[in-house]
Amino acid sequence: LGTAGTLLFLVAAGGLAVLLARARAGGLSRGLVARAGAILLLLAALPSNDALWKRLHGVTADAPPSFIGEDASAVSVVVPGEGHRWRVTVNGLPHSWLPYEGIHTLLGAVPAVIHPSPREVVVVGLGSGETAWAVGCRGETRSLRVYEIAASQPRLLRAVSTVAPFAGLVELLSDPRLLVVAADGRQALAREDERYDVVQVDAMFRTSAGSGNLYSLEFFRLCASPLKPGGIVCTQKPSRRVGLTFAEALPHALDLGNIVVGSNEPLPIDLPAWEARLLRPEVARRFDQETIEGIRSRLREAVPA
């Protein structure tokens, strides 16, 4: 039913109960008819689910369209923002944006070029798809699995791509290696038997409710458990405490500013090899020159955690 449908049902059921009680008490009267009319007017005035969530997200115009997905997992919304940007929110909180730019591209590209040959990659969190798009930049990658707890997110991204066909988004959605699974990434990693070269954690803001579950020692150890020999885990480092926790979970970790990368095995700092992979034509074509320089700058910051 959605939030608006549930509200409609509750108002209708409550109104019917009131009318039945009044009818039993006094029979049919002009006051009863007036109450029935008021309830009908109230029901007619209630917004649709899309209209409700658009208004609550500050959208007042009909064009360009907004895309709403509400189910038992979350309320996902992709709405137009300033200029040609689109905002991606989940449960009312900002997660990412379109077109692709910023920390999410760095978060995906950094582990992709650090690993010598990332064949199997898993990403915890889809959002706008930016991290998954960036981490899939290597031609060696054969599978790109994404776990997203907000089940409607892939459908919304496909809908957005029809009216705003951003190059990165279209490339991601048409990538035959991509498999998006509606699931809690923690539970999925705990129960599956797959092994990965890269486990990419595209976590939420640390100020969001429940974010501690994705910046915990237990979760980082869980991410390290399905690594193949030489495999790496990558996540944001929104605070020094997160960096220390990550380094405790993975015995070999590198600090790259607000990004950390770790492995169960020695992880040497090999900047020439990293930059050579970044500048390969099939990798570099995904990013503009400013982004490439940003990735190189981040790689040069690598120090043992």
Backbone bond lengths (Angstrom), bond angles and torsions (degrees), N, CA, C in turn:
res aa  C-N    CA-C-N  psi(-1)  N-CA   C-N-CA  omega(-1)  CA-C   N-CA-C  phi
1 L - - - 1.463 - - 1.527 112.66 -
2 G 1.310 117.81 -27.57 1.453 120.10 -174.62 1.516 110.91 76.72
3 T 1.322 115.85 170.75 1.462 120.06 -179.34 1.522 111.79 -61.62
4 A 1.333 116.90 -46.41 1.464 119.93 -179.36 1.527 111.00 -65.83
5 G 1.324 117.54 -40.01 1.459 120.39 178.74 1.520 112.13 -65.48
6 T 1.332 115.95 -38.75 1.463 119.85 177.45 1.525 110.82 -65.11
7 L 1.340 115.79 -42.70 1.460 119.81 177.21 1.531 111.05 -60.85
8 L 1.325 116.52 -42.42 1.464 121.09 177.76 1.525 110.97 -60.30
9 F 1.320 115.86 -44.36 1.468 120.04 179.86 1.526 111.16 -63.13
10 L 1.326 117.39 -43.80 1.456 120.68 -178.26 1.532 111.72 -65.24
11 V 1.342 116.01 -41.97 1.469 119.39 178.35 1.529 110.22 -64.70
12 A 1.338 116.34 -44.00 1.462 119.75 -179.35 1.533 110.95 -64.56
13 A 1.334 117.30 -44.49 1.462 120.30 -179.24 1.525 111.13 -66.01
14 G 1.337 116.04 -42.50 1.453 119.34 178.69 1.516 112.07 -65.72
15 G 1.336 116.24 -41.06 1.460 119.98 178.41 1.511 112.31 -64.55
16 L 1.335 116.04 -39.94 1.468 119.64 178.73 1.528 110.80 -64.35
17 A 1.328 116.26 -40.28 1.468 119.70 178.77 1.527 110.89 -61.97
18 V 1.327 117.12 -41.52 1.465 121.17 178.99 1.527 110.82 -64.12
19 L 1.335 115.67 -44.51 1.462 119.65 -178.90 1.526 111.38 -64.18
20 L 1.347 117.16 -41.34 1.465 119.91 179.26 1.527 110.80 -64.80
21 A 1.318 116.38 -40.49 1.466 119.39 179.00 1.520 111.37 -64.52
22 R 1.328 117.19 -42.56 1.468 120.56 179.27 1.520 111.14 -67.20
23 A 1.341 116.10 -37.79 1.464 119.71 -178.61 1.527 110.24 -65.19
24 R 1.328 116.52 -41.44 1.466 119.91 179.06 1.531 111.24 -66.16
25 A 1.337 114.75 -33.31 1.469 118.23 -177.32 1.514 112.56 -77.14
26 G 1.352 115.96 -40.40 1.456 117.02 -173.60 1.501 115.40 -132.29
27 G 1.330 117.65 4.13 1.458 119.15 -179.04 1.519 111.35 71.63
28 L 1.291 115.24 -170.53 1.457 121.38 -178.50 1.525 109.53 -72.14
29 S 1.314 116.58 127.46 1.460 121.33 179.87 1.509 109.39 -146.37
30 R 1.324 114.24 168.31 1.465 118.77 179.57 1.529 110.20 -65.14
31 G 1.345 117.46 -35.15 1.455 120.74 178.02 1.523 112.09 -64.41
32 L 1.311 116.42 -37.54 1.457 120.41 178.38 1.517 111.19 -66.67
33 V 1.321 115.89 -42.03 1.466 120.75 177.54 1.519 110.42 -62.49
34 A 1.330 116.45 -39.97 1.462 120.28 179.45 1.525 110.79 -64.48
35 R 1.338 116.12 -42.20 1.466 119.81 177.82 1.528 111.43 -63.11
36 A 1.317 116.14 -41.81 1.470 120.15 178.02 1.520 110.71 -61.57
37 G 1.338 116.11 -42.19 1.457 119.77 178.30 1.516 112.15 -63.63
38 A 1.340 117.08 -39.29 1.457 120.62 179.21 1.530 111.12 -64.94
39 I 1.330 115.99 -40.40 1.461 119.75 179.18 1.528 110.67 -65.39
40 L 1.315 117.65 -40.48 1.465 121.31 178.34 1.527 111.04 -63.61
41 L 1.331 116.58 -40.84 1.465 120.20 178.03 1.527 110.70 -64.12
42 L 1.331 115.94 -39.91 1.463 119.69 178.01 1.520 111.38 -63.75
43 L 1.319 116.68 -42.80 1.470 120.36 178.72 1.523 110.83 -63.09
44 A 1.328 116.73 -40.30 1.457 120.51 -179.85 1.523 111.91 -67.18
45 A 1.347 116.29 -28.02 1.460 120.37 -177.09 1.522 112.84 -82.32
46 L 1.337 117.81 -16.72 1.461 119.71 -178.89 1.531 110.04 -65.25
47 P 1.344 117.92 138.18 1.467 120.65 -177.62 1.519 112.08 -77.16
48 S 1.320 115.39 162.37 1.461 120.40 171.51 1.524 108.92 -71.92
49 N 1.309 117.00 168.96 1.463 120.24 -178.52 1.522 111.57 -62.61
50 D 1.343 117.11 -44.72 1.461 120.12 179.55 1.519 110.94 -63.44
51 A 1.331 116.58 -43.85 1.468 120.16 -179.40 1.527 110.78 -63.56
52 L 1.314 117.07 -39.66 1.460 120.96 179.86 1.522 111.16 -61.73
53 W 1.335 116.03 -51.18 1.461 118.57 -175.53 1.526 112.04 -72.19
54 K 1.331 118.12 -31.90 1.469 120.12 174.91 1.517 110.20 -60.62
55 R 1.320 116.07 -46.26 1.464 119.47 -177.68 1.519 110.75 -66.65
56 L 1.313 117.91 -39.77 1.453 120.99 179.56 1.524 112.33 -67.78
57 H 1.334 116.82 -20.45 1.461 120.87 176.71 1.521 111.75 -97.96
58 G 1.331 116.21 12.54 1.458 120.19 173.79 1.501 115.44 80.18
59 V 1.337 118.56 17.06 1.458 122.18 -179.87 1.530 108.89 -97.86
60 T 1.322 116.82 122.28 1.461 121.02 -179.02 1.521 112.98 -115.21
61 A 1.333 117.88 -14.54 1.463 121.17 -178.65 1.524 110.47 -97.47
62 D 1.311 115.94 153.25 1.464 120.99 179.26 1.521 112.73 -86.64
63 A 1.330 116.81 -20.32 1.458 120.61 -179.09 1.532 109.17 -131.46
64 P 1.334 116.82 137.60 1.465 126.61 -6.04 1.523 111.33 -66.63
65 P 1.328 116.90 161.58 1.467 119.91 -174.44 1.530 112.16 -69.72
66 S 1.309 115.02 157.29 1.466 121.68 172.02 1.525 108.02 -107.72
67 F 1.323 115.66 156.55 1.459 120.18 -176.33 1.530 108.85 -125.16
68 I 1.337 114.90 123.04 1.457 122.23 -173.43 1.527 109.45 -119.01
69 G 1.319 115.76 136.32 1.456 120.62 174.34 1.510 109.78 -136.21
70 E 1.328 116.82 113.05 1.463 120.23 178.38 1.521 109.22 -124.72
71 D 1.325 115.79 127.41 1.454 121.25 174.14 1.524 107.43 -150.32
72 A 1.309 116.80 -166.49 1.457 120.11 -176.28 1.524 112.67 -66.53
73 S 1.343 117.98 -18.73 1.460 120.13 -175.95 1.522 112.76 -86.03
74 A 1.348 117.40 -36.71 1.468 119.42 -174.55 1.522 110.12 -177.30
75 V 1.328 113.79 170.65 1.468 121.54 167.50 1.519 106.86 -107.73
76 S 1.313 116.67 107.20 1.466 122.16 179.31 1.517 109.21 -104.11
77 V 1.313 116.09 136.45 1.462 120.83 -177.18 1.522 109.02 -139.34
78 V 1.315 116.30 134.70 1.458 122.42 170.40 1.521 106.56 -122.66
79 V 1.321 116.01 114.16 1.463 120.69 -174.20 1.518 109.78 -128.57
80 P 1.336 117.09 150.62 1.467 119.73 177.72 1.516 111.32 -67.34
81 G 1.326 115.40 138.90 1.453 121.07 177.18 1.509 110.89 -111.67
82 E 1.323 116.58 -151.64 1.455 120.61 -179.34 1.520 110.35 -73.02
83 G 1.320 115.09 145.06 1.460 119.68 -179.56 1.509 111.37 64.07
84 H 1.312 116.14 -130.43 1.466 121.26 179.69 1.525 111.42 -106.45
85 R 1.317 116.80 19.07 1.463 120.64 -178.87 1.524 110.33 -91.01
86 W 1.319 115.67 152.86 1.462 122.96 175.95 1.519 108.15 -123.19
87 R 1.332 115.75 139.77 1.467 121.67 179.39 1.531 109.94 -97.04
88 V 1.310 115.44 137.18 1.467 121.77 176.41 1.523 107.66 -113.97
89 T 1.334 116.64 117.23 1.461 120.58 -179.83 1.527 109.71 -126.39
90 V 1.325 114.87 152.07 1.462 121.82 175.64 1.528 107.44 -131.90
91 N 1.318 115.16 124.55 1.467 121.50 -177.34 1.524 111.69 54.09
92 G 1.328 115.36 38.34 1.453 121.20 175.05 1.512 115.42 82.96
93 L 1.333 118.29 -4.08 1.458 121.59 -177.59 1.523 110.55 -105.69
94 P 1.341 118.31 138.33 1.469 120.67 179.31 1.519 111.29 -66.71
95 H 1.328 116.06 133.82 1.464 120.70 178.74 1.522 111.78 -115.71
96 S 1.322 117.75 -42.09 1.454 120.22 -176.70 1.520 108.92 -167.61
97 W 1.313 115.67 -164.97 1.452 119.90 -175.09 1.525 110.13 -155.72
98 L 1.302 114.42 167.31 1.467 123.63 174.31 1.532 107.38 -128.49
99 P 1.339 119.43 143.30 1.470 127.81 -1.25 1.523 111.16 -73.11
100 Y 1.337 115.01 175.95 1.450 120.64 -174.77 1.524 111.77 -72.76
101 E 1.338 115.01 135.51 1.462 122.40 173.96 1.531 107.89 -174.00
102 G 1.317 116.35 158.37 1.450 119.62 171.18 1.510 116.01 92.94
103 I 1.340 114.62 -152.77 1.464 122.39 -170.09 1.516 112.26 -61.65
104 H 1.328 118.64 -32.49 1.462 119.80 -176.77 1.530 111.63 -67.73
105 T 1.320 117.41 -34.81 1.462 119.82 175.30 1.518 110.23 -66.51
106 L 1.330 116.40 -45.12 1.467 119.42 177.80 1.520 111.03 -61.62
107 L 1.309 116.47 -41.35 1.455 121.61 -177.63 1.528 111.63 -61.08
108 G 1.324 117.23 -34.69 1.451 120.33 178.60 1.515 113.53 -83.96
109 A 1.336 116.06 -39.87 1.465 119.95 -174.51 1.523 112.33 -71.39
110 V 1.318 117.60 -36.16 1.474 120.45 -175.06 1.533 112.19 -58.99
111 P 1.337 120.60 -54.53 1.469 118.47 179.61 1.522 112.49 -67.55
112 A 1.335 116.99 -28.06 1.463 119.54 -179.30 1.519 111.74 -63.85
113 V 1.332 117.91 -36.27 1.467 119.97 -179.11 1.527 111.96 -92.06
114 I 1.323 118.13 -19.18 1.466 119.82 176.75 1.525 110.70 -72.97
115 H 1.342 117.24 -40.64 1.460 119.31 -179.11 1.535 110.35 -73.72
116 P 1.342 118.23 135.48 1.470 120.43 -178.11 1.523 113.80 -61.45
117 S 1.343 116.81 -37.62 1.465 119.46 -177.36 1.532 109.92 -154.99
118 P 1.324 117.81 81.98 1.470 120.70 -176.06 1.523 112.00 -78.99
119 R 1.312 116.21 89.43 1.465 120.10 -176.36 1.525 112.00 -79.87
120 E 1.322 117.06 -47.99 1.473 120.89 179.34 1.524 108.60 -111.69
121 V 1.333 114.73 124.04 1.469 121.30 -175.95 1.520 108.92 -127.66
122 V 1.335 116.48 138.39 1.460 121.22 173.72 1.523 108.19 -127.04
123 V 1.322 115.86 139.74 1.457 122.49 179.32 1.519 108.59 -121.82
124 V 1.327 117.02 129.56 1.456 121.89 175.00 1.516 107.32 -95.51
125 G 1.330 116.54 104.31 1.455 121.89 -179.91 1.516 112.02 109.91
126 L 1.337 116.34 124.33 1.466 121.22 179.88 1.526 111.73 -96.79
127 G 1.348 117.28 -52.48 1.460 120.13 -177.27 1.516 111.11 58.19
128 S 1.322 116.22 -125.26 1.461 121.05 176.75 1.519 111.69 -84.02
129 G 1.329 117.28 -7.69 1.461 121.61 -178.08 1.516 113.46 91.25
130 E 1.334 117.65 1.68 1.465 120.42 -173.82 1.524 112.67 -64.80
131 T 1.332 116.99 -45.37 1.464 119.63 -179.66 1.523 110.96 -63.96
132 A 1.338 116.98 -43.46 1.463 120.57 178.98 1.524 110.80 -62.76
133 W 1.322 116.68 -39.81 1.469 120.63 178.41 1.519 111.01 -62.85
134 A 1.339 117.01 -43.38 1.464 120.68 -177.08 1.517 111.96 -71.74
135 V 1.338 118.06 -40.56 1.457 120.07 -177.82 1.529 111.38 -71.65
136 G 1.329 116.88 -17.96 1.462 120.67 177.35 1.512 113.92 -89.11
137 C 1.328 117.46 19.68 1.469 120.45 -174.30 1.519 114.18 -75.07
138 R 1.336 118.21 -16.20 1.460 120.52 -176.15 1.524 111.30 -86.14
139 G 1.321 116.62 136.81 1.452 121.19 177.95 1.511 112.88 -67.30
140 E 1.335 117.66 -22.04 1.455 121.25 179.50 1.526 113.01 -71.02
141 T 1.309 116.92 -20.23 1.456 120.87 -176.51 1.521 110.76 -68.24
142 R 1.325 115.86 124.19 1.468 121.28 -178.16 1.520 112.24 -101.22
143 S 1.324 117.69 -30.15 1.459 119.93 179.33 1.520 109.29 -138.57
144 L 1.338 115.06 141.27 1.460 122.18 -179.25 1.526 107.25 -132.89
145 R 1.325 115.70 96.78 1.464 121.30 -178.21 1.523 109.60 -98.87
146 V 1.331 115.27 136.28 1.467 120.74 179.90 1.516 109.04 -126.52
147 Y 1.334 116.50 127.63 1.454 121.58 173.73 1.525 108.91 -101.09
148 E 1.327 115.57 124.62 1.469 121.34 -179.19 1.520 108.89 -131.70
149 I 1.335 116.31 121.42 1.453 120.52 -176.23 1.523 112.11 -75.84
150 A 1.343 117.76 -27.16 1.465 121.72 176.67 1.525 108.10 -83.95
151 A 1.326 116.40 99.89 1.463 121.81 -165.52 1.523 114.04 -63.84
152 S 1.325 118.44 -27.19 1.468 119.73 -175.61 1.525 112.97 -84.77
153 Q 1.323 117.82 -5.00 1.460 120.84 -173.91 1.542 113.49 -57.98
154 P 1.332 120.51 -46.67 1.465 119.26 179.47 1.525 112.59 -60.47
155 R 1.321 117.19 -40.17 1.473 120.31 179.21 1.521 111.10 -63.24
156 L 1.313 117.68 -40.28 1.458 120.61 179.77 1.527 111.08 -65.51
157 L 1.327 116.90 -40.80 1.463 119.57 179.54 1.527 111.40 -64.58
158 R 1.324 116.27 -38.76 1.471 118.49 176.95 1.530 110.71 -65.05
159 A 1.335 116.74 -38.18 1.459 120.09 178.95 1.527 110.81 -65.97
160 V 1.329 117.36 -42.36 1.459 120.99 178.87 1.521 110.78 -62.04
161 S 1.327 116.83 -39.92 1.465 120.38 -176.57 1.522 112.48 -63.47
162 T 1.329 117.97 -20.44 1.464 120.16 179.12 1.523 112.18 -77.11
163 V 1.339 117.23 -26.06 1.476 120.22 -179.63 1.525 111.79 -108.15
164 A 1.326 117.00 -22.32 1.462 121.69 177.73 1.529 107.63 -136.05
165 P 1.328 117.25 78.91 1.475 120.92 -173.53 1.529 112.91 -76.22
166 F 1.322 116.24 70.57 1.453 120.49 176.18 1.522 109.63 -62.48
167 A 1.326 115.92 138.17 1.465 120.87 -171.76 1.524 112.05 -58.41
168 G 1.334 117.77 -47.52 1.451 120.25 -178.65 1.512 112.98 -63.50
169 L 1.333 116.35 -42.08 1.463 120.41 179.52 1.520 111.14 -64.37
170 V 1.321 117.11 -44.72 1.467 120.95 179.37 1.529 110.10 -62.51
171 E 1.328 116.84 -41.43 1.462 120.22 179.63 1.524 111.07 -63.76
172 L 1.326 117.05 -41.28 1.463 120.15 178.86 1.517 111.42 -63.76
173 L 1.326 117.50 -49.25 1.460 121.18 -175.18 1.526 112.54 -66.94
174 S 1.330 117.06 -23.72 1.468 120.57 179.41 1.533 112.35 -96.51
175 D 1.329 117.37 2.43 1.460 121.55 -178.11 1.536 109.16 -73.12
176 P 1.335 118.89 118.07 1.468 120.78 -178.49 1.528 113.12 -66.81
177 R 1.321 118.19 -15.82 1.461 121.19 179.79 1.526 112.03 -80.00
178 L 1.335 116.80 -15.64 1.459 121.54 -172.55 1.524 112.11 -78.62
179 L 1.333 115.88 133.30 1.456 122.85 171.94 1.525 107.56 -135.67
180 V 1.338 116.75 112.18 1.460 121.39 178.57 1.519 108.21 -98.10
181 V 1.328 116.38 124.36 1.457 122.83 -178.66 1.524 108.63 -115.01
182 A 1.339 116.34 125.75 1.462 120.53 176.72 1.527 108.51 -77.17
183 A 1.325 116.51 102.63 1.464 120.92 -176.22 1.511 109.83 -166.79
184 D 1.322 115.22 157.22 1.456 121.92 170.02 1.529 107.03 -72.92
185 G 1.308 116.99 118.84 1.455 120.63 -175.81 1.512 113.44 -58.38
186 R 1.327 117.36 -35.06 1.472 119.62 179.39 1.524 110.79 -63.53
187 Q 1.322 116.04 -48.20 1.467 119.18 -179.20 1.520 111.00 -65.64
188 A 1.329 116.27 -38.92 1.465 119.51 -178.55 1.519 111.52 -63.98
189 L 1.332 117.48 -44.76 1.458 120.28 179.46 1.524 111.65 -65.86
190 A 1.336 115.77 -31.76 1.465 119.60 -178.01 1.522 112.13 -72.86
191 R 1.327 117.46 -31.22 1.463 118.63 -172.51 1.529 114.15 -102.06
192 E 1.338 118.35 -15.42 1.465 119.50 -174.93 1.521 111.08 -86.92
193 D 1.332 115.08 166.28 1.459 121.71 179.85 1.530 112.19 -110.95
194 E 1.320 117.61 3.85 1.459 120.74 -178.63 1.531 110.72 -66.84
195 R 1.338 115.78 153.27 1.452 122.13 175.63 1.527 108.60 -121.59
196 Y 1.333 115.89 143.48 1.459 120.17 -171.07 1.522 111.64 -129.87
197 D 1.335 113.84 152.00 1.462 120.43 171.81 1.525 110.62 -84.45
198 V 1.323 116.76 -33.63 1.463 121.49 178.96 1.522 108.99 -134.53
199 V 1.324 115.77 128.10 1.466 122.33 169.68 1.518 106.34 -111.32
200 Q 1.302 116.05 110.30 1.463 122.63 -175.71 1.528 109.48 -104.22
201 V 1.322 116.85 121.44 1.462 121.45 -179.85 1.522 108.73 -104.39
202 D 1.313 115.98 107.10 1.470 121.24 177.00 1.525 107.05 -96.92
203 A 1.321 115.83 75.28 1.458 121.50 -168.81 1.522 112.09 -79.52
204 M 1.328 114.90 168.95 1.454 121.90 179.65 1.526 110.52 -82.30
205 F 1.334 115.40 173.60 1.452 119.99 175.87 1.529 109.55 -60.57
206 R 1.330 117.04 143.27 1.468 119.60 -176.85 1.521 111.74 -70.30
207 T 1.340 117.58 -14.22 1.460 120.73 176.86 1.526 112.50 -84.63
208 S 1.325 117.77 -6.00 1.464 121.42 -179.30 1.519 110.44 -79.96
209 A 1.329 115.57 146.96 1.463 120.34 178.51 1.524 110.15 -59.58
210 G 1.310 116.31 132.53 1.459 121.23 178.50 1.511 114.69 85.02
211 S 1.340 118.29 -3.50 1.465 119.77 -177.02 1.522 112.09 -64.47
212 G 1.338 116.88 -25.60 1.457 119.55 179.08 1.511 113.11 -60.04
213 N 1.336 117.15 -25.12 1.469 120.20 177.29 1.518 112.05 -66.18
214 L 1.363 116.68 -25.63 1.463 120.56 -178.22 1.525 112.59 -102.20
215 Y 1.314 117.27 2.18 1.467 120.60 175.34 1.533 109.65 -123.68
216 S 1.302 115.97 25.22 1.464 120.97 -174.99 1.524 111.36 -98.17
217 L 1.310 115.05 160.40 1.463 121.29 176.10 1.518 110.57 -59.95
218 E 1.335 116.70 -42.10 1.458 120.97 -178.52 1.521 111.98 -63.20
219 F 1.334 116.75 -40.89 1.465 119.33 -178.89 1.527 111.10 -70.27
220 F 1.313 117.48 -41.49 1.467 119.40 178.98 1.531 111.00 -63.75
221 R 1.320 116.95 -36.81 1.465 119.28 175.49 1.526 110.96 -66.77
222 L 1.325 116.40 -36.64 1.455 120.29 176.50 1.520 110.51 -62.71
223 C 1.334 117.08 -41.28 1.464 120.80 178.90 1.524 111.83 -65.36
224 A 1.319 116.78 -31.31 1.463 120.49 -179.61 1.524 112.58 -76.55
225 S 1.329 117.12 -22.31 1.466 120.16 -173.48 1.527 114.34 -66.44
226 P 1.365 120.99 -34.35 1.465 118.23 -179.66 1.526 114.62 -91.69
227 L 1.330 117.66 14.37 1.455 120.04 -178.61 1.521 111.66 -72.07
228 K 1.321 115.79 137.61 1.454 120.68 169.88 1.525 108.78 -76.32
229 P 1.324 119.22 167.27 1.463 120.11 176.99 1.530 110.76 -54.17
230 G 1.315 115.76 127.24 1.455 120.26 -178.10 1.516 114.09 83.41
231 G 1.334 117.51 0.40 1.457 120.80 -178.98 1.519 112.21 -70.64
232 I 1.344 116.42 160.13 1.462 120.63 -176.67 1.525 110.54 -133.89
233 V 1.327 114.37 153.28 1.462 123.55 173.26 1.515 107.52 -112.59
234 C 1.319 116.74 140.71 1.459 120.78 178.44 1.523 109.41 -134.19
235 T 1.332 116.20 138.95 1.460 121.00 176.30 1.517 109.69 -152.73
236 Q 1.321 116.00 167.90 1.452 120.59 172.28 1.522 109.85 -70.76
237 K 1.340 115.20 156.63 1.462 120.81 174.62 1.533 107.67 -124.87
238 P 1.328 116.55 83.13 1.455 119.29 -176.75 1.521 114.50 -74.56
239 S 1.335 117.53 -8.80 1.459 120.22 179.07 1.526 108.86 -156.42
240 R 1.324 115.54 162.08 1.473 120.74 177.86 1.517 110.26 -61.49
241 R 1.323 116.69 -36.82 1.459 120.79 -179.27 1.526 111.18 -61.12
242 V 1.341 116.77 -40.97 1.469 120.18 177.86 1.529 109.99 -62.81
243 G 1.330 116.43 -41.55 1.459 119.69 178.88 1.514 112.74 -61.47
244 L 1.326 116.71 -41.24 1.467 120.81 178.92 1.525 111.21 -67.12
245 T 1.334 116.28 -39.42 1.465 120.47 178.15 1.520 110.91 -64.41
246 F 1.336 115.97 -43.21 1.464 121.03 179.17 1.529 110.47 -61.21
247 A 1.338 116.88 -44.37 1.470 120.98 -179.21 1.518 111.80 -65.87
248 E 1.330 117.08 -28.07 1.466 119.72 177.06 1.528 111.07 -73.93
249 A 1.336 116.31 -32.08 1.465 120.47 -177.98 1.523 112.35 -78.62
250 L 1.319 116.85 -34.87 1.463 120.88 -178.63 1.523 108.66 -117.08
251 P 1.326 118.21 121.47 1.468 120.93 -171.87 1.517 114.37 -65.27
252 H 1.333 117.43 -21.45 1.460 120.79 -179.80 1.525 107.82 -126.12
253 A 1.318 116.95 106.27 1.465 121.31 -173.98 1.519 110.72 -132.51
254 L 1.332 114.82 148.79 1.456 122.53 176.49 1.522 109.43 -120.83
255 D 1.317 115.28 138.48 1.460 122.39 178.26 1.527 108.27 -103.19
256 L 1.347 115.88 123.42 1.457 121.19 178.90 1.536 109.52 -123.15
257 G 1.310 116.40 54.36 1.458 119.65 -178.92 1.509 110.74 80.64
258 N 1.329 116.06 -113.13 1.473 119.11 178.83 1.519 112.29 -97.16
259 I 1.321 117.02 21.15 1.462 124.05 174.83 1.524 107.91 -131.73
260 V 1.333 116.98 139.00 1.459 120.91 174.86 1.526 109.17 -126.68
261 V 1.325 115.00 144.46 1.463 122.55 179.50 1.516 107.10 -129.09
262 G 1.324 117.42 137.78 1.454 119.78 -178.83 1.513 112.87 -145.59
263 S 1.324 115.07 163.53 1.458 121.16 -177.56 1.523 109.39 -148.43
264 N 1.334 115.19 161.74 1.460 120.51 173.97 1.516 111.57 -79.71
265 E 1.325 116.91 -11.05 1.457 122.47 -177.38 1.521 109.08 -125.84
266 P 1.327 118.15 166.38 1.467 120.29 -179.31 1.526 111.97 -51.74
267 L 1.327 115.38 137.11 1.460 122.35 -176.36 1.527 107.84 -125.96
268 P 1.326 116.94 88.72 1.465 119.57 -175.11 1.523 111.95 -70.89
269 I 1.329 116.01 151.92 1.460 122.00 173.56 1.517 107.15 -86.60
270 D 1.312 116.15 108.85 1.465 122.14 -176.19 1.524 108.62 -126.65
271 L 1.320 115.48 73.56 1.463 120.93 -174.56 1.530 113.12 -59.10
272 P 1.339 120.84 -42.62 1.476 119.24 178.66 1.525 112.62 -58.58
273 A 1.342 117.84 -41.77 1.464 120.41 179.70 1.519 110.55 -67.70
274 W 1.325 117.63 -40.39 1.461 121.16 179.67 1.529 110.90 -62.22
275 E 1.321 115.99 -46.81 1.468 119.44 -178.51 1.523 111.55 -67.48
276 A 1.340 116.29 -34.22 1.464 119.27 178.07 1.528 110.49 -63.79
277 R 1.333 117.54 -40.82 1.470 120.38 177.46 1.516 110.70 -66.64
278 L 1.321 117.21 -40.31 1.461 121.10 -179.87 1.523 111.37 -61.50
279 L 1.314 117.31 -35.79 1.453 121.51 -174.99 1.526 113.53 -90.33
280 R 1.328 117.67 1.58 1.455 119.01 172.81 1.531 109.11 -59.65
281 P 1.315 118.66 141.80 1.471 120.53 -175.51 1.521 114.10 -55.17
282 E 1.353 117.80 -40.89 1.462 119.60 -176.70 1.534 112.08 -70.74
283 V 1.337 116.34 -20.06 1.469 120.61 177.34 1.521 110.24 -91.20
284 A 1.313 116.34 -50.46 1.467 121.10 -174.53 1.521 112.73 -63.65
285 R 1.329 118.03 -26.73 1.462 120.17 -177.55 1.526 112.51 -63.03
286 R 1.331 117.44 -22.77 1.461 120.40 -178.11 1.523 112.72 -74.69
287 F 1.313 116.88 -23.81 1.454 120.38 -170.10 1.523 110.81 -119.59
288 D 1.340 116.50 145.16 1.453 119.20 174.15 1.522 108.90 -76.70
289 Q 1.331 116.61 172.09 1.454 120.37 -173.37 1.521 112.19 -63.37
290 E 1.322 116.50 -37.94 1.462 119.53 179.29 1.530 111.09 -63.04
291 T 1.323 116.56 -40.30 1.462 120.05 179.13 1.520 111.07 -68.09
292 I 1.327 117.01 -40.55 1.466 120.26 177.90 1.521 110.52 -59.84
293 E 1.336 115.99 -42.80 1.463 118.56 178.74 1.524 110.85 -65.84
294 G 1.318 116.73 -35.28 1.460 119.77 177.06 1.514 112.13 -64.88
295 I 1.331 116.60 -39.67 1.463 120.80 177.87 1.533 110.16 -66.61
296 R 1.315 116.40 -43.96 1.473 120.19 179.09 1.527 110.74 -61.84
297 S 1.319 115.80 -41.99 1.451 119.51 178.55 1.512 111.99 -60.92
298 R 1.335 116.14 -41.08 1.451 120.86 179.51 1.532 110.57 -66.48
299 L 1.325 117.28 -41.54 1.463 120.90 178.97 1.527 111.33 -62.07
300 R 1.328 116.60 -35.72 1.462 120.76 -179.20 1.522 112.52 -70.95
301 E 1.322 117.33 -15.08 1.460 121.02 178.74 1.533 112.49 -83.13
302 A 1.318 117.42 -5.38 1.466 120.74 -172.97 1.530 111.66 -60.36
303 V 1.333 114.18 126.77 1.469 121.27 173.93 1.522 107.23 -139.59
304 P 1.319 118.38 154.58 1.478 119.14 176.69 1.525 110.69 -58.41
305 A 1.326 116.04 135.37 1.467 120.61 -179.30 1.526 110.78 -81.77
